[in-house]
Amino acid sequence: MIGSNQRSVRPRLLGLAALAGTLTMASLSSPTSADEEPARGPFELRLRHQVPVAAEPVGRFHRIERQERWLPGSTAIIVCDMWDSHHGYRAAQRTGELAPHVDAVLTAAREQNATIIHAPSGCMEAYADHPARLRAIAVPGVADYPQDIAKWCYQIPSEEQAEYPIDQTDGGEDDTPEEHAAWEQKLKDQGRNPRAPWLRQIESITIDPEQDFVSDSGTEIWNILRQRKIDHVILTGVHTNMCVLGRPFGLRRMAQAGQQVVLLRDLTDTMYNPASSPFVNHFSGTDLIIDHIERYVCPTITSDQIVGGAPFRFAADDRPHVAMLINEPEYDTAKTLPPFATDPLRKDFRVSLIYGDAEQADSFPGIELINEADALLISVRRRTPPTAQLQAVREFIAAGKPVIGIRTANHAFHVRNQPPAKGHADWPTLDADVFGGNYTNHYGNDLQTVAEFVPTAADHPILRGIDRKPFVSGGSLYRVSPLNPEAVVLMLGKVTDHPAEPIAWTYQRPDGGRSFYTSLGSPADFEQPAFRQLLRNALLWAVAHQP
């Protein structure tokens, strides 16, 4: 049965064979191709991919965007497995939330003359008489097919050396036991198989009987792409780590076949259970899969590039977004911050890591990501970025957004007695302006620093849940006194025969933004549970999510 929004228009007086013939002649013999592009503008897209920071990959990547213009007539959108039901309750709910936004993209793209292919795998029987299904069947085969285009693809060569980012061996359901039991019973009551309850594509995605295609076959879809002279493919749907990647028409097969393909990264979802490694938020699991795709499979785009507005975000995804600006060689935070970002931060936050360039040390490829962030963590030492990049940092801070600084952040963008090169900029007063600090130098590395918590700050949210025993810091003690009177000191550092110095404090900036700074941040400090908890709590406090 055809859904009401899928508008079955099968002529009552035509038999199936006659209808197929009519579709072949009217809809397929003269498809609109890139050569016959009507007077419509191209899709203006920003393709994002990731490249290693250095020639020898060590798990650090730059996010890079490039502008491309795609002609709609030579572009296809494949909708992967947006089924009308699912064995996972939460997976089904998220699909329902996603579907209207997918439909909006398809409507806009269809109006621009893009090809729309609906691929609800295993549901072809429901569309046996649908014009969009008949149209797909009627497309002639091609002389040569890409290798294994009809088969599932578990990995392509570019992924062979990569560590897969999540554990999905449990199937990825993230329901509570109570939710799952109730959902399973509901599916049984509907007469559906609880393990495979899908019967068709979800009704809230329109299948246009006059233009669209329905197929779950790699060969049929390849026929459509070649017959319609498709140069570009956009994949949307679920689930990113399984079907979107692995189906015969999925990202891996398209990339392996040499097809220019992108993932619509905001209109997808992952089968990931936070109870499995790496034990992060469900949506952080999706982020990790998207990272994997951008590094090893293909670029990604977002739906706003087609329909305008803002990228889609699930209602349950309330994670604040923290961007980490990392560019200092002295304390190895390029090695200590990434694991901290995964555990514990990705339980509560969306995290973007922005590294300094390996060849142009003052540059930060991908720094435009801070425009999307709710908070900025700075771990940078004496860099003078290109003027536009430092201006992006200044504008972020001037907007009153939270800033967290660790260790060398108080002299992040200033080189002593050396003006910035032409086209670059510095910020000598960042310490006072942003952190309320007064860094002048540090005590000798031979002096052991003991970190202590300030008793009068015991009730501060940043210190909540922390074991407040003193510990030995792995770094020298910074000379930062006196601080701005508005600073609230949380921790002190002590060395023998010298006055104590503040080593962690908050500062309410004149622009209204919250700042937190700590001169801790050495590799040994990251081994201290108290320091990791301090930094996590500071981020939660900064974005007004109380620890």
C-alpha positions in Angstrom: 0.0 0.0 0.0 1.3 3.4 -0.9 1.4 6.0 1.9 -0.9 9.0 1.5 2.0 11.4 1.2 3.6 9.2 -1.4 0.7 9.7 -3.7 0.2 6.5 -5.7 -0.7 7.6 -9.3 -0.7 4.2 -10.9 -3.2 4.5 -13.8 -6.0 2.1 -13.4 -6.3 1.3 -17.1 -2.6 0.5 -17.6 -1.1 -2.9 -16.8 2.2 -3.2 -15.0 4.1 -3.8 -18.2 2.5 -0.8 -20.0 3.2 1.4 -17.1 6.9 0.4 -17.0 7.1 1.1 -20.7 5.5 4.5 -20.3 7.9 5.4 -17.5 10.9 4.3 -19.5 10.0 6.5 -22.4 8.7 9.5 -20.6 11.0 9.6 -17.6 14.2 7.9 -18.6 14.8 8.2 -22.3 15.6 11.9 -22.1 16.8 12.6 -18.5 17.8 16.1 -17.6 21.6 15.9 -17.3 24.4 18.4 -16.5 24.5 19.2 -20.2 20.9 20.2 -20.2 20.9 22.1 -16.8 18.0 24.4 -16.6 18.4 28.0 -15.5 19.0 27.2 -11.8 21.9 28.1 -9.6 24.3 25.5 -8.4 24.5 24.1 -4.9 27.2 26.2 -3.1 28.7 23.7 -0.8 31.5 23.6 1.9 33.0 20.1 1.9 34.7 19.3 5.1 37.4 16.6 5.4 40.3 15.9 7.7 44.0 15.6 7.0 46.9 14.6 9.3 48.6 17.4 11.2 52.0 16.0 10.2 53.2 13.7 7.4 53.5 10.8 9.9 49.9 10.3 11.2 49.8 10.3 15.0 46.1 10.5 15.5 45.9 14.3 15.1 44.0 15.9 12.2 43.1 19.3 10.8 39.5 19.9 9.8 39.6 21.6 6.4 36.8 23.0 4.3 36.8 23.7 0.6 34.1 25.5 -1.5 32.6 23.6 -4.4 29.7 24.3 -6.7 27.6 21.3 -7.7 25.1 21.5 -10.6 21.8 20.1 -9.3 21.2 18.2 -12.5 24.3 16.2 -12.1 23.7 15.6 -8.3 21.9 12.7 -6.7 20.7 12.4 -3.1 20.4 8.8 -1.7 18.2 8.3 1.3 19.5 5.3 3.2 17.2 3.1 5.4 14.9 5.8 6.8 12.5 3.0 7.7 9.0 3.3 9.2 10.1 1.4 12.3 13.2 -0.1 14.0 14.1 -2.7 16.6 15.6 0.1 18.8 13.1 2.4 20.4 15.3 5.4 20.6 16.7 4.8 17.1 13.1 4.8 15.8 12.3 8.0 17.7 15.4 9.8 16.3 14.5 8.6 12.8 11.1 10.2 13.2 12.7 13.4 14.4 15.1 13.4 11.5 12.7 12.6 8.7 11.0 16.0 8.2 14.4 17.7 7.9 15.5 15.1 5.3 12.2 15.7 3.5 12.9 19.5 3.4 16.3 18.9 1.8 14.8 16.5 -0.7 12.1 19.0 -1.6 14.6 21.8 -2.1 17.0 19.6 -4.1 14.1 18.2 -6.2 13.0 21.7 -7.1 16.5 22.3 -8.3 16.4 19.2 -10.6 18.5 17.0 -8.4 17.9 13.2 -8.6 16.3 11.7 -5.5 16.8 8.0 -4.8 15.0 6.4 -1.8 16.8 3.3 -0.5 14.8 1.6 2.3 16.6 -1.7 2.3 14.5 -4.8 2.4 11.3 -3.0 1.7 11.0 -3.3 -2.1 7.8 -5.4 -1.9 6.0 -2.4 -0.5 6.8 -0.4 -3.6 6.3 -3.2 -6.2 3.7 -1.1 -8.1 5.0 2.4 -7.2 6.1 4.5 -10.2 9.4 5.4 -8.4 10.2 1.7 -8.1 9.2 0.9 -11.6 11.3 3.8 -12.8 14.4 2.4 -11.1 13.8 -1.1 -12.5 13.4 0.3 -16.0 16.8 1.9 -16.2 19.0 0.0 -18.6 22.1 -1.8 -17.2 25.6 -0.5 -17.9 28.3 -2.4 -19.7 30.8 -2.4 -16.7 30.0 -2.2 -13.0 32.4 -1.3 -10.2 33.8 -4.3 -8.4 31.5 -5.7 -5.8 28.9 -2.9 -6.3 26.2 -5.4 -5.4 27.8 -6.4 -2.0 28.0 -4.9 1.4 31.3 -3.2 2.1 32.9 -3.5 5.5 36.1 -1.6 4.9 38.0 0.1 2.1 41.8 0.3 1.8 42.1 3.8 3.2 40.6 2.6 6.5 42.9 -0.4 6.9 45.4 1.4 9.2 42.7 3.3 11.1 41.4 2.4 14.6 37.6 2.2 14.4 36.4 4.8 16.9 33.4 3.0 18.6 32.4 -0.5 19.7 29.2 -1.5 18.0 29.4 -5.2 18.6 26.3 -5.1 20.8 24.2 -3.8 17.9 24.3 -0.2 19.2 20.8 0.0 20.8 20.8 2.6 23.5 17.4 2.0 25.0 16.9 1.4 28.7 15.7 -2.2 29.5 12.2 -0.8 30.3 12.0 1.2 27.1 13.1 -1.8 25.0 10.7 -4.2 26.6 7.8 -1.9 26.1 8.8 -1.2 22.5 9.3 -4.9 21.7 5.8 -5.6 22.9 4.3 -2.7 20.9 5.9 -4.1 17.7 4.5 -7.5 18.4 1.1 -6.0 19.0 1.4 -4.4 15.6 2.2 -7.8 14.0 5.8 -6.8 13.2 8.9 -8.8 13.7 10.6 -7.1 16.7 14.1 -7.7 15.3 13.3 -6.4 11.8 10.0 -4.4 12.0 10.5 -2.1 9.0 8.1 -2.5 6.2 8.7 0.7 4.1 10.3 4.1 4.2 8.9 6.4 6.9 5.8 8.2 5.7 7.0 11.7 6.5 9.5 11.5 3.7 7.8 12.2 0.4 8.5 9.9 -2.6 7.6 11.9 -5.7 6.0 9.5 -8.2 6.8 11.8 -11.1 10.5 12.1 -10.5 12.0 10.0 -7.8 13.5 6.5 -7.7 13.1 3.6 -5.2 15.8 0.9 -5.0 18.0 -0.9 -2.5 20.2 -2.5 -5.1 23.7 -1.4 -5.7 23.6 -2.3 -9.4 20.2 -0.6 -10.0 21.4 2.6 -8.2 24.6 2.5 -10.2 22.5 2.3 -13.4 20.6 5.4 -12.4 23.7 7.3 -11.6 25.3 6.5 -14.9 22.1 6.9 -17.0 21.5 10.3 -15.5 25.1 11.4 -15.8 25.4 12.0 -12.1 28.8 13.4 -11.0 28.0 14.0 -7.4 26.3 11.9 -4.7 25.0 13.0 -1.3 24.2 10.3 1.3 21.7 10.9 4.1 19.8 8.6 6.5 20.7 6.0 9.0 22.7 4.5 10.5 26.0 6.2 9.9 28.3 3.4 11.3 26.4 0.6 9.6 24.1 1.0 6.6 25.2 4.5 5.5 28.8 3.3 5.3 28.4 -0.3 4.3 25.4 -0.7 2.0 26.1 -1.5 -1.7 25.0 2.1 -2.4 26.7 3.5 0.7 29.7 5.8 1.2 32.4 3.1 1.0 31.2 1.6 -2.3 30.6 5.1 -3.8 34.1 6.3 -2.8 35.7 3.0 -3.9 34.0 3.3 -7.3 35.5 6.8 -7.8 32.2 8.6 -7.4 32.4 12.0 -5.7 30.3 11.4 -2.6 29.6 13.3 0.6 27.8 12.6 3.8 25.0 15.0 5.0 26.5 14.9 8.5 23.7 16.6 10.4 21.0 14.4 8.9 22.2 11.1 10.1 22.3 9.0 13.3 24.5 6.2 14.7 23.7 2.9 16.3 25.9 3.4 19.3 25.3 2.5 22.9 27.1 4.8 25.5 27.6 1.7 27.7 30.2 0.5 25.1 33.7 1.8 24.3 34.6 4.6 24.3 31.8 5.2 26.8 30.7 8.6 25.5 27.4 10.4 24.9 25.4 8.8 22.0 25.8 11.9 19.9 29.5 12.0 20.6 29.6 8.5 19.2 28.1 9.9 16.0 30.7 12.7 16.0 33.5 10.1 16.2 32.1 8.2 13.3 31.9 11.4 11.3 35.5 12.1 12.1 36.4 8.6 10.8 34.5 9.2 7.6 36.1 12.6 7.0 39.5 11.1 7.5 39.3 7.9 5.6 36.2 7.7 3.4 34.8 11.0 2.1 34.0 14.7 2.9 30.8 15.8 4.6 28.4 18.8 4.3 25.4 20.1 6.3 21.8 20.5 5.4 21.8 24.3 5.8 24.0 24.5 2.7 21.0 23.3 0.7 17.9 24.7 2.6 19.4 27.6 4.5 18.9 28.2 8.2 21.1 26.3 10.7 22.3 22.7 10.7 19.9 20.2 12.2 20.4 19.1 15.8 18.5 16.5 17.7 16.4 17.8 20.6 18.1 15.5 23.1 21.5 16.7 22.0 22.1 19.3 24.6 25.9 19.0 24.7 27.7 22.3 24.8 30.4 22.6 22.1 33.9 23.2 23.3 36.7 24.0 20.8 40.3 23.4 21.9 43.0 25.5 20.4 46.2 23.5 20.8 49.6 24.7 19.7 52.5 24.4 22.2 55.4 22.0 22.1 56.6 22.3 25.7 54.0 20.4 27.7 52.7 18.0 25.1 49.0 19.0 25.4 48.6 17.8 21.8 49.0 14.4 23.4 47.2 14.9 26.7 44.2 16.9 25.7 42.8 14.4 23.0 42.3 11.5 25.5 40.9 14.0 28.0 38.5 15.2 25.3 37.2 11.6 25.0 37.2 10.6 28.6 35.6 12.4 30.4 34.6 15.3 28.2 32.6 13.6 25.4 30.2 12.3 28.0 29.0 15.9 28.4 30.4 17.9 25.5 30.8 18.1 21.8 34.5 18.6 21.3 36.5 20.0 18.4 40.3 19.9 18.4 42.1 22.6 16.5 45.8 22.1 16.1 48.7 24.3 15.1 50.1 23.6 11.6 53.2 21.4 11.6 54.9 23.4 8.9 53.6 26.9 9.6 53.7 26.9 13.4 51.8 30.1 13.9 48.8 29.0 11.8 45.7 27.1 13.0 44.0 25.3 10.0 40.3 24.9 10.7 40.1 27.7 13.3 36.7 28.7 11.8 35.3 25.9 13.9 35.3 28.2 16.9 32.5 30.1 15.3 30.3 27.1 16.1 31.6 26.7 19.7 30.0 27.6 23.0 33.4 27.6 24.8 37.0 27.9 23.9 39.9 26.1 25.6 43.3 27.6 24.9 46.6 25.7 25.2 48.9 27.8 23.0 52.4 29.1 23.7 53.9 32.2 22.0 52.3 32.1 18.6 51.5 35.0 16.4 48.7 33.8 14.1 47.6 35.2 10.8 45.7 38.4 11.5 42.3 37.0 10.4 42.8 33.9 12.7 43.6 35.9 15.8 40.7 38.3 14.9 38.4 35.2 15.0 39.6 34.5 18.5 39.1 38.1 19.6 35.6 38.2 18.2 34.7 34.9 19.9 35.8 36.4 23.3 34.3 39.8 22.7 30.9 38.1 22.2 31.1 37.2 25.9 31.6 33.5 25.4 33.5 31.4 28.0 37.2 30.9 27.8 39.4 28.3 29.6 43.1 28.7 29.6 45.7 26.1 30.8 49.4 26.6 31.5 50.9 28.7 28.6 47.6 30.2 27.6 48.4 33.4 29.5 51.2 34.1 26.9 49.5 32.3 24.0 49.7 35.0 21.4 52.8 37.1 22.2 56.5 36.6 21.6 58.8 38.6 23.8 60.8 41.4 22.1 59.7 40.2 18.7 57.0 41.9 16.6 54.7 39.6 14.5 55.5 39.0 10.9 53.7 40.9 8.2 50.2 39.6 7.9 50.3 38.2 11.5 49.1 39.6 14.8 49.8 39.3 18.5 47.8 40.0 21.7 50.3 41.0 24.4 47.5 41.9 26.9 45.5 38.7 26.6 46.4 37.5 30.1 45.0 40.6 31.8 42.2 41.1 29.3 40.8 37.6 29.3 42.0 35.9 32.5 42.5 38.8 34.9 46.1 37.6 35.2 49.5 39.1 35.6 52.1 36.6 34.3 55.7 37.8 34.5 57.8 34.6 34.6 58.1 31.4 36.5 60.2 29.9 39.3 63.0 27.5 38.5 62.1 24.0 37.2 64.2 22.6 40.1 61.7 23.8 42.6 58.9 21.4 43.4 55.4 22.9 43.2 52.8 21.7 45.7 49.2 22.4 44.6 46.7 23.2 47.3 43.0 24.0 47.3 41.9 27.3 48.9 39.7 26.5 51.9 37.5 29.6 51.5 36.6 28.4 48.0 35.4 25.0 49.1 31.8 25.7 48.0 32.7 26.8 44.5 31.0 24.6 41.8 34.4 24.0 40.1 35.7 22.3 43.2 32.6 20.0 43.6 33.4 16.3 43.8 37.2 16.8 43.8 39.5 15.1 46.3 41.2 18.2 47.7 44.3 16.7 49.1 47.5 18.6 48.1 49.5 17.1 45.2 52.8 17.8 43.5 52.5 19.5 40.2 54.7 18.5 37.2 55.4 22.0 36.1 57.2 25.1 37.5 55.3 27.7 39.5 54.2 30.7 37.4 54.6 34.2 38.9 51.2 35.8 38.4 50.5 38.0 41.4 48.8 40.3 41.8 45.6 39.2 40.0 42.7 41.4 39.0 40.6 42.1 42.1 37.6 40.4 40.3 39.5 37.1 40.1 38.4 34.3 42.5 41.3 32.1 43.5 40.6 28.4 43.8 44.0 26.9 44.2 47.5 28.0 45.3 50.9 26.7 44.4 53.8 26.8 46.8 57.5 26.4 46.4 60.1 26.5 49.2 61.2 29.9 50.5 58.8 31.9 48.1 55.3 33.3 48.5 52.4 31.2 47.3 51.0 32.0 43.9 47.5 31.5 42.5 47.4 28.5 40.1 43.7 28.3 39.4 41.1 31.0 39.4 37.9 32.3 37.7 37.4 35.8 36.3 34.2 37.5 35.2 35.3 39.6 32.2 34.1 43.2 31.5 32.4 41.8 28.4 30.3 39.6 30.6 32.0 36.3 29.7 33.3 33.8 32.2 37.0 32.8 32.2 38.9 30.1 34.0 42.6 29.8 34.1 45.1 27.3 35.6 48.8 27.3 35.3 48.6 23.5 35.7 48.7 21.4 32.6 51.9 19.4 32.4 51.7 15.7 31.5 52.1 14.8 35.2 49.2 17.1 36.1 47.0 15.2 33.6 47.7 12.0 35.5 46.2 13.6 38.6 42.5 12.8 39.0 42.0 16.0 40.8 43.3 18.1 37.9 41.2 16.3 35.3 38.1 16.8 37.5 39.0 20.4 38.0 39.3 21.0 34.3 36.0 19.2 33.5 34.2 21.1 36.2 35.6 24.4 35.0 34.3 23.7 31.5 30.8 22.9 32.9 30.9 26.0 35.1 32.0 28.1 32.2 29.0 27.1 30.0 26.7 27.4 33.1 26.1 23.6 33.3 26.8 23.2 37.0 29.2 20.2 37.8 
